[in-house]
Amino acid sequence: MNLRRALAALTLCASCDVFDPALYQSSGALTLAERCEDLNAVPRLTPRAEQLLLIDTSTMGDQYREFASCVGRDLPGNEGFFSAQMRRGETWHFHVDVLDPTSDPAVYVLPTCTTLQCSAAAAADACGAGRGEHFSFRPVTDGVHLVGIDSRARGGARYTVTAVNAVCGDGMIQHGEACDDLRPQSGVRCERCQKVLDAPMGTESGVANDDYTNAIALRPNGGVRMFPVLGSLGGCDQDAFQLPLAAGERLTVTLTPRNGTCPPGLTLTLGRSDTPPMGGNPAAPTVVTEATVALTDQCPTLTLPRAASAGEYFVGLSASTEPAGEFSYQLTFDVSP
């Protein structure tokens, strides 16, 4: 088996989006930089749609314990850096897969080598030991961005990294995209490579919607009134949904199990982003602290009594404890004045 096929076999997983395997371009082994202050000393990816990298942090050290603030927990393991030239509003996706069963990776993206640039929307550390991590994000500035590969486990490890610069409208579904405007799918309206629901569906949404970049957008005629969405949650991913709110509107999101009961650890979160200009995509959302979550028989209900300002709001469903198998659910969204 050649390197390209070997790396593809290691990095393909059910938790990532549907994609075209032909897009992959293997770059082989990449030696990371131990420090990130000097961008000229950090290896930079060559412009390609999608690349597979083999990296090893075992010979590196724990130089930047302070970058734990990017993910909200301690990162005592070795870290290393590579970089990529990015443009504002692009969709990027990074997937780190483990090659050592005890490794526990974390990944974050920084526009500069400082913790002041840390953002939970540009980092991933949710899946635990022996599991890969992945996330998508959109840069808010043009320029070279740093990608840090870190770890919750002490020492270093070997990983494969998939780096994707998704191009919307090229007819190919890539990591970070729920669909493509030039690749129609039955029963799906695709708008700027985002799945849009104009009406409730009788079946599950059928796409990976685990980030704000590929959240399922709810756009029914007449507004979101008792709008049901069917889905299933598995692994360590979240399911993400997007809807517009006007200032002063009230939002209630209620989760009910489609079979059996709710597993422990389910939670709903709410974020907000400014409404983008026509033809644009929202920036990374910030947490809406006014939202509350109440549990009934382990099933969460999220309530925002009053939207402080108009914008695009993002609801995330996740589980702190991985469900035993797929958890099938219905989320009901209700917006009222």
TORKOL-4160 file (C-alpha; in steps of 0.2 Angstrom, whole numbers, padded with zeros to 4 digits, m for minus):
337
<pt num="1" X="0000" Y="0000" Z="0000"/>
<pt num="2" X="0008" Y="0017" Z="m0005"/>
<pt num="3" X="0008" Y="0032" Z="0007"/>
<pt num="4" X="m0007" Y="0040" Z="m0001"/>
<pt num="5" X="m0018" Y="0025" Z="0002"/>
<pt num="6" X="m0011" Y="0022" Z="0019"/>
<pt num="7" X="m0014" Y="0039" Z="0025"/>
<pt num="8" X="m0031" Y="0040" Z="0018"/>
<pt num="9" X="m0036" Y="0023" Z="0026"/>
<pt num="10" X="m0030" Y="0031" Z="0043"/>
<pt num="11" X="m0039" Y="0047" Z="0041"/>
<pt num="12" X="m0056" Y="0043" Z="0034"/>
<pt num="13" X="m0069" Y="0042" Z="0048"/>
<pt num="14" X="m0088" Y="0042" Z="0049"/>
<pt num="15" X="m0088" Y="0058" Z="0060"/>
<pt num="16" X="m0082" Y="0069" Z="0046"/>
<pt num="17" X="m0091" Y="0076" Z="0031"/>
<pt num="18" X="m0095" Y="0067" Z="0015"/>
<pt num="19" X="m0081" Y="0070" Z="0003"/>
<pt num="20" X="m0072" Y="0066" Z="m0013"/>
<pt num="21" X="m0057" Y="0054" Z="m0010"/>
<pt num="22" X="m0050" Y="0060" Z="m0027"/>
<pt num="23" X="m0047" Y="0077" Z="m0019"/>
<pt num="24" X="m0033" Y="0070" Z="m0007"/>
<pt num="25" X="m0015" Y="0075" Z="m0010"/>
<pt num="26" X="m0002" Y="0067" Z="0001"/>
<pt num="27" X="0012" Y="0078" Z="0007"/>
<pt num="28" X="0020" Y="0064" Z="0017"/>
<pt num="29" X="0029" Y="0067" Z="0033"/>
<pt num="30" X="0030" Y="0085" Z="0039"/>
<pt num="31" X="0042" Y="0091" Z="0053"/>
<pt num="32" X="0034" Y="0104" Z="0064"/>
<pt num="33" X="0042" Y="0119" Z="0072"/>
<pt num="34" X="0044" Y="0119" Z="0091"/>
<pt num="35" X="0041" Y="0137" Z="0092"/>
<pt num="36" X="0029" Y="0149" Z="0084"/>
<pt num="37" X="0036" Y="0167" Z="0086"/>
<pt num="38" X="0046" Y="0167" Z="0070"/>
<pt num="39" X="0034" Y="0163" Z="0056"/>
<pt num="40" X="0048" Y="0161" Z="0044"/>
<pt num="41" X="0054" Y="0146" Z="0054"/>
<pt num="42" X="0037" Y="0137" Z="0054"/>
<pt num="43" X="0034" Y="0126" Z="0039"/>
<pt num="44" X="0020" Y="0132" Z="0028"/>
<pt num="45" X="0008" Y="0122" Z="0018"/>
<pt num="46" X="0008" Y="0124" Z="m0001"/>
<pt num="47" X="m0008" Y="0129" Z="m0008"/>
<pt num="48" X="m0019" Y="0113" Z="m0012"/>
<pt num="49" X="m0037" Y="0109" Z="m0009"/>
<pt num="50" X="m0034" Y="0095" Z="0003"/>
<pt num="51" X="m0018" Y="0088" Z="0010"/>
<pt num="52" X="m0013" Y="0073" Z="0021"/>
<pt num="53" X="0001" Y="0075" Z="0033"/>
<pt num="54" X="0011" Y="0063" Z="0044"/>
<pt num="55" X="0018" Y="0071" Z="0060"/>
<pt num="56" X="0027" Y="0066" Z="0075"/>
<pt num="57" X="0028" Y="0077" Z="0091"/>
<pt num="58" X="0038" Y="0064" Z="0102"/>
<pt num="59" X="0055" Y="0073" Z="0100"/>
<pt num="60" X="0047" Y="0090" Z="0104"/>
<pt num="61" X="0043" Y="0098" Z="0121"/>
<pt num="62" X="0029" Y="0107" Z="0130"/>
<pt num="63" X="0035" Y="0125" Z="0126"/>
<pt num="64" X="0018" Y="0133" Z="0128"/>
<pt num="65" X="0007" Y="0127" Z="0142"/>
<pt num="66" X="m0002" Y="0144" Z="0141"/>
<pt num="67" X="m0011" Y="0138" Z="0125"/>
<pt num="68" X="m0022" Y="0127" Z="0136"/>
<pt num="69" X="m0033" Y="0143" Z="0136"/>
<pt num="70" X="m0037" Y="0139" Z="0118"/>
<pt num="71" X="m0047" Y="0123" Z="0123"/>
<pt num="72" X="m0051" Y="0127" Z="0141"/>
<pt num="73" X="m0041" Y="0113" Z="0149"/>
<pt num="74" X="m0023" Y="0109" Z="0153"/>
<pt num="75" X="m0012" Y="0103" Z="0139"/>
<pt num="76" X="0004" Y="0096" Z="0147"/>
<pt num="77" X="0009" Y="0086" Z="0131"/>
<pt num="78" X="0022" Y="0091" Z="0117"/>
<pt num="79" X="0016" Y="0103" Z="0104"/>
<pt num="80" X="0022" Y="0108" Z="0087"/>
<pt num="81" X="0016" Y="0120" Z="0073"/>
<pt num="82" X="0014" Y="0122" Z="0055"/>
<pt num="83" X="0006" Y="0137" Z="0045"/>
<pt num="84" X="m0005" Y="0141" Z="0031"/>
<pt num="85" X="m0009" Y="0156" Z="0021"/>
<pt num="86" X="m0028" Y="0160" Z="0023"/>
<pt num="87" X="m0040" Y="0173" Z="0017"/>
<pt num="88" X="m0054" Y="0180" Z="0027"/>
<pt num="89" X="m0071" Y="0171" Z="0026"/>
<pt num="90" X="m0063" Y="0155" Z="0018"/>
<pt num="91" X="m0068" Y="0138" Z="0026"/>
<pt num="92" X="m0054" Y="0128" Z="0033"/>
<pt num="93" X="m0055" Y="0111" Z="0041"/>
<pt num="94" X="m0042" Y="0101" Z="0051"/>
<pt num="95" X="m0044" Y="0083" Z="0056"/>
<pt num="96" X="m0031" Y="0075" Z="0068"/>
<pt num="97" X="m0031" Y="0056" Z="0069"/>
<pt num="98" X="m0021" Y="0046" Z="0081"/>
<pt num="99" X="m0008" Y="0033" Z="0077"/>
<pt num="100" X="m0004" Y="0029" Z="0095"/>
<pt num="101" X="m0019" Y="0022" Z="0106"/>
<pt num="102" X="m0014" Y="0032" Z="0121"/>
<pt num="103" X="m0012" Y="0049" Z="0113"/>
<pt num="104" X="m0025" Y="0063" Z="0116"/>
<pt num="105" X="m0023" Y="0077" Z="0103"/>
<pt num="106" X="m0029" Y="0094" Z="0103"/>
<pt num="107" X="m0028" Y="0106" Z="0089"/>
<pt num="108" X="m0030" Y="0125" Z="0088"/>
<pt num="109" X="m0028" Y="0139" Z="0075"/>
<pt num="110" X="m0020" Y="0156" Z="0079"/>
<pt num="111" X="m0017" Y="0172" Z="0068"/>
<pt num="112" X="m0002" Y="0176" Z="0079"/>
<pt num="113" X="0008" Y="0167" Z="0092"/>
<pt num="114" X="m0001" Y="0173" Z="0107"/>
<pt num="115" X="m0014" Y="0167" Z="0119"/>
<pt num="116" X="m0024" Y="0183" Z="0116"/>
<pt num="117" X="m0029" Y="0176" Z="0099"/>
<pt num="118" X="m0036" Y="0159" Z="0107"/>
<pt num="119" X="m0054" Y="0156" Z="0102"/>
<pt num="120" X="m0065" Y="0140" Z="0106"/>
<pt num="121" X="m0072" Y="0142" Z="0089"/>
<pt num="122" X="m0054" Y="0139" Z="0082"/>
<pt num="123" X="m0049" Y="0124" Z="0092"/>
<pt num="124" X="m0054" Y="0106" Z="0096"/>
<pt num="125" X="m0051" Y="0095" Z="0111"/>
<pt num="126" X="m0067" Y="0085" Z="0115"/>
<pt num="127" X="m0065" Y="0067" Z="0110"/>
<pt num="128" X="m0053" Y="0060" Z="0123"/>
<pt num="129" X="m0039" Y="0048" Z="0123"/>
<pt num="130" X="m0037" Y="0037" Z="0108"/>
<pt num="131" X="m0048" Y="0047" Z="0098"/>
<pt num="132" X="m0046" Y="0060" Z="0084"/>
<pt num="133" X="m0051" Y="0078" Z="0084"/>
<pt num="134" X="m0058" Y="0089" Z="0070"/>
<pt num="135" X="m0066" Y="0106" Z="0067"/>
<pt num="136" X="m0069" Y="0119" Z="0054"/>
<pt num="137" X="m0068" Y="0137" Z="0055"/>
<pt num="138" X="m0067" Y="0153" Z="0045"/>
<pt num="139" X="m0053" Y="0166" Z="0047"/>
<pt num="140" X="m0058" Y="0184" Z="0051"/>
<pt num="141" X="m0042" Y="0191" Z="0044"/>
<pt num="142" X="m0031" Y="0188" Z="0029"/>
<pt num="143" X="m0013" Y="0182" Z="0032"/>
<pt num="144" X="m0003" Y="0167" Z="0038"/>
<pt num="145" X="m0011" Y="0157" Z="0052"/>
<pt num="146" X="m0003" Y="0145" Z="0064"/>
<pt num="147" X="m0010" Y="0128" Z="0067"/>
<pt num="148" X="m0004" Y="0120" Z="0084"/>
<pt num="149" X="m0005" Y="0101" Z="0087"/>
<pt num="150" X="m0005" Y="0099" Z="0106"/>
<pt num="151" X="m0010" Y="0085" Z="0118"/>
<pt num="152" X="m0019" Y="0082" Z="0135"/>
<pt num="153" X="m0007" Y="0067" Z="0137"/>
<pt num="154" X="0011" Y="0070" Z="0142"/>
<pt num="155" X="0024" Y="0067" Z="0130"/>
<pt num="156" X="0023" Y="0066" Z="0111"/>
<pt num="157" X="0014" Y="0055" Z="0098"/>
<pt num="158" X="0012" Y="0052" Z="0080"/>
<pt num="159" X="m0003" Y="0058" Z="0070"/>
<pt num="160" X="m0010" Y="0060" Z="0053"/>
<pt num="161" X="m0017" Y="0078" Z="0049"/>
<pt num="162" X="m0030" Y="0082" Z="0036"/>
<pt num="163" X="m0029" Y="0100" Z="0031"/>
<pt num="164" X="m0043" Y="0106" Z="0020"/>
<pt num="165" X="m0046" Y="0123" Z="0011"/>
<pt num="166" X="m0064" Y="0120" Z="0005"/>
<pt num="167" X="m0069" Y="0129" Z="m0011"/>
<pt num="168" X="m0088" Y="0131" Z="m0011"/>
<pt num="169" X="m0096" Y="0130" Z="m0029"/>
<pt num="170" X="m0083" Y="0118" Z="m0036"/>
<pt num="171" X="m0095" Y="0104" Z="m0037"/>
<pt num="172" X="m0086" Y="0093" Z="m0024"/>
<pt num="173" X="m0092" Y="0090" Z="m0006"/>
<pt num="174" X="m0077" Y="0092" Z="0005"/>
<pt num="175" X="m0073" Y="0092" Z="0024"/>
<pt num="176" X="m0082" Y="0107" Z="0031"/>
<pt num="177" X="m0096" Y="0107" Z="0018"/>
<pt num="178" X="m0113" Y="0100" Z="0021"/>
<pt num="179" X="m0116" Y="0101" Z="0002"/>
<pt num="180" X="m0111" Y="0110" Z="m0013"/>
<pt num="181" X="m0121" Y="0122" Z="m0024"/>
<pt num="182" X="m0116" Y="0114" Z="m0040"/>
<pt num="183" X="m0119" Y="0096" Z="m0034"/>
<pt num="184" X="m0138" Y="0095" Z="m0031"/>
<pt num="185" X="m0145" Y="0082" Z="m0019"/>
<pt num="186" X="m0162" Y="0075" Z="m0018"/>
<pt num="187" X="m0173" Y="0085" Z="m0005"/>
<pt num="188" X="m0159" Y="0097" Z="m0001"/>
<pt num="189" X="m0158" Y="0116" Z="m0004"/>
<pt num="190" X="m0139" Y="0120" Z="m0004"/>
<pt num="191" X="m0135" Y="0139" Z="m0001"/>
<pt num="192" X="m0116" Y="0143" Z="m0001"/>
<pt num="193" X="m0112" Y="0125" Z="0003"/>
<pt num="194" X="m0124" Y="0125" Z="0018"/>
<pt num="195" X="m0140" Y="0114" Z="0020"/>
<pt num="196" X="m0155" Y="0125" Z="0021"/>
<pt num="197" X="m0172" Y="0118" Z="0028"/>
<pt num="198" X="m0187" Y="0128" Z="0022"/>
<pt num="199" X="m0199" Y="0115" Z="0029"/>
<pt num="200" X="m0198" Y="0100" Z="0042"/>
<pt num="201" X="m0192" Y="0084" Z="0034"/>
<pt num="202" X="m0199" Y="0067" Z="0038"/>
<pt num="203" X="m0182" Y="0059" Z="0039"/>
<pt num="204" X="m0165" Y="0064" Z="0047"/>
<pt num="205" X="m0155" Y="0078" Z="0040"/>
<pt num="206" X="m0143" Y="0066" Z="0033"/>
<pt num="207" X="m0127" Y="0077" Z="0033"/>
<pt num="208" X="m0113" Y="0081" Z="0045"/>
<pt num="209" X="m0117" Y="0097" Z="0054"/>
<pt num="210" X="m0104" Y="0097" Z="0068"/>
<pt num="211" X="m0098" Y="0115" Z="0066"/>
<pt num="212" X="m0105" Y="0132" Z="0064"/>
<pt num="213" X="m0097" Y="0132" Z="0046"/>
<pt num="214" X="m0109" Y="0118" Z="0041"/>
<pt num="215" X="m0123" Y="0120" Z="0053"/>
<pt num="216" X="m0141" Y="0116" Z="0046"/>
<pt num="217" X="m0149" Y="0133" Z="0043"/>
<pt num="218" X="m0168" Y="0134" Z="0047"/>
<pt num="219" X="m0177" Y="0146" Z="0035"/>
<pt num="220" X="m0195" Y="0141" Z="0034"/>
<pt num="221" X="m0208" Y="0153" Z="0027"/>
<pt num="222" X="m0217" Y="0162" Z="0040"/>
<pt num="223" X="m0203" Y="0160" Z="0053"/>
<pt num="224" X="m0197" Y="0147" Z="0065"/>
<pt num="225" X="m0213" Y="0142" Z="0074"/>
<pt num="226" X="m0213" Y="0124" Z="0082"/>
<pt num="227" X="m0201" Y="0118" Z="0069"/>
<pt num="228" X="m0196" Y="0100" Z="0072"/>
<pt num="229" X="m0179" Y="0093" Z="0066"/>
<pt num="230" X="m0174" Y="0075" Z="0067"/>
<pt num="231" X="m0156" Y="0069" Z="0070"/>
<pt num="232" X="m0145" Y="0057" Z="0078"/>
<pt num="233" X="m0130" Y="0060" Z="0089"/>
<pt num="234" X="m0115" Y="0048" Z="0091"/>
<pt num="235" X="m0097" Y="0049" Z="0095"/>
<pt num="236" X="m0090" Y="0065" Z="0102"/>
<pt num="237" X="m0097" Y="0077" Z="0089"/>
<pt num="238" X="m0110" Y="0090" Z="0091"/>
<pt num="239" X="m0125" Y="0094" Z="0080"/>
<pt num="240" X="m0126" Y="0112" Z="0075"/>
<pt num="241" X="m0141" Y="0122" Z="0069"/>
<pt num="242" X="m0142" Y="0140" Z="0063"/>
<pt num="243" X="m0157" Y="0152" Z="0063"/>
<pt num="244" X="m0160" Y="0171" Z="0062"/>
<pt num="245" X="m0167" Y="0181" Z="0077"/>
<pt num="246" X="m0173" Y="0198" Z="0078"/>
<pt num="247" X="m0169" Y="0209" Z="0094"/>
<pt num="248" X="m0182" Y="0205" Z="0107"/>
<pt num="249" X="m0187" Y="0188" Z="0101"/>
<pt num="250" X="m0188" Y="0173" Z="0112"/>
<pt num="251" X="m0181" Y="0156" Z="0108"/>
<pt num="252" X="m0185" Y="0139" Z="0115"/>
<pt num="253" X="m0177" Y="0123" Z="0109"/>
<pt num="254" X="m0184" Y="0107" Z="0116"/>
<pt num="255" X="m0175" Y="0090" Z="0114"/>
<pt num="256" X="m0186" Y="0074" Z="0115"/>
<pt num="257" X="m0179" Y="0056" Z="0112"/>
<pt num="258" X="m0187" Y="0047" Z="0097"/>
<pt num="259" X="m0184" Y="0030" Z="0105"/>
<pt num="260" X="m0182" Y="0026" Z="0123"/>
<pt num="261" X="m0174" Y="0040" Z="0135"/>
<pt num="262" X="m0161" Y="0053" Z="0134"/>
<pt num="263" X="m0144" Y="0047" Z="0139"/>
<pt num="264" X="m0134" Y="0056" Z="0153"/>
<pt num="265" X="m0123" Y="0071" Z="0148"/>
<pt num="266" X="m0134" Y="0080" Z="0135"/>
<pt num="267" X="m0133" Y="0098" Z="0134"/>
<pt num="268" X="m0138" Y="0113" Z="0122"/>
<pt num="269" X="m0128" Y="0128" Z="0119"/>
<pt num="270" X="m0131" Y="0145" Z="0110"/>
<pt num="271" X="m0120" Y="0156" Z="0101"/>
<pt num="272" X="m0122" Y="0172" Z="0091"/>
<pt num="273" X="m0114" Y="0180" Z="0076"/>
<pt num="274" X="m0118" Y="0196" Z="0066"/>
<pt num="275" X="m0128" Y="0194" Z="0051"/>
<pt num="276" X="m0116" Y="0194" Z="0036"/>
<pt num="277" X="m0117" Y="0205" Z="0021"/>
<pt num="278" X="m0127" Y="0198" Z="0006"/>
<pt num="279" X="m0118" Y="0183" Z="m0001"/>
<pt num="280" X="m0106" Y="0181" Z="0014"/>
<pt num="281" X="m0105" Y="0168" Z="0028"/>
<pt num="282" X="m0106" Y="0172" Z="0047"/>
<pt num="283" X="m0090" Y="0173" Z="0058"/>
<pt num="284" X="m0087" Y="0162" Z="0072"/>
<pt num="285" X="m0101" Y="0164" Z="0085"/>
<pt num="286" X="m0099" Y="0170" Z="0103"/>
<pt num="287" X="m0107" Y="0162" Z="0118"/>
<pt num="288" X="m0124" Y="0169" Z="0122"/>
<pt num="289" X="m0123" Y="0170" Z="0141"/>
<pt num="290" X="m0142" Y="0175" Z="0144"/>
<pt num="291" X="m0147" Y="0157" Z="0138"/>
<pt num="292" X="m0152" Y="0145" Z="0151"/>
<pt num="293" X="m0153" Y="0126" Z="0150"/>
<pt num="294" X="m0165" Y="0115" Z="0161"/>
<pt num="295" X="m0166" Y="0096" Z="0161"/>
<pt num="296" X="m0181" Y="0085" Z="0162"/>
<pt num="297" X="m0177" Y="0067" Z="0163"/>
<pt num="298" X="m0160" Y="0071" Z="0157"/>
<pt num="299" X="m0167" Y="0079" Z="0141"/>
<pt num="300" X="m0162" Y="0098" Z="0139"/>
<pt num="301" X="m0172" Y="0112" Z="0135"/>
<pt num="302" X="m0164" Y="0129" Z="0130"/>
<pt num="303" X="m0172" Y="0145" Z="0133"/>
<pt num="304" X="m0167" Y="0163" Z="0128"/>
<pt num="305" X="m0180" Y="0175" Z="0136"/>
<pt num="306" X="m0175" Y="0189" Z="0124"/>
<pt num="307" X="m0162" Y="0191" Z="0111"/>
<pt num="308" X="m0152" Y="0206" Z="0115"/>
<pt num="309" X="m0148" Y="0210" Z="0097"/>
<pt num="310" X="m0152" Y="0204" Z="0079"/>
<pt num="311" X="m0141" Y="0191" Z="0071"/>
<pt num="312" X="m0138" Y="0173" Z="0067"/>
<pt num="313" X="m0139" Y="0161" Z="0081"/>
<pt num="314" X="m0131" Y="0144" Z="0083"/>
<pt num="315" X="m0138" Y="0130" Z="0093"/>
<pt num="316" X="m0127" Y="0115" Z="0097"/>
<pt num="317" X="m0132" Y="0098" Z="0104"/>
<pt num="318" X="m0118" Y="0088" Z="0112"/>
<pt num="319" X="m0115" Y="0075" Z="0125"/>
<pt num="320" X="m0102" Y="0075" Z="0139"/>
<pt num="321" X="m0103" Y="0056" Z="0140"/>
<pt num="322" X="m0102" Y="0047" Z="0123"/>
<pt num="323" X="m0119" Y="0039" Z="0120"/>
<pt num="324" X="m0120" Y="0020" Z="0119"/>
<pt num="325" X="m0123" Y="0019" Z="0100"/>
<pt num="326" X="m0133" Y="0032" Z="0090"/>
<pt num="327" X="m0145" Y="0043" Z="0100"/>
<pt num="328" X="m0160" Y="0047" Z="0089"/>
<pt num="329" X="m0169" Y="0064" Z="0094"/>
<pt num="330" X="m0181" Y="0077" Z="0089"/>
<pt num="331" X="m0176" Y="0095" Z="0092"/>
<pt num="332" X="m0191" Y="0108" Z="0091"/>
<pt num="333" X="m0187" Y="0126" Z="0088"/>
<pt num="334" X="m0199" Y="0139" Z="0093"/>
<pt num="335" X="m0197" Y="0158" Z="0090"/>
<pt num="336" X="m0210" Y="0170" Z="0097"/>
<pt num="337" X="m0210" Y="0189" Z="0099"/>
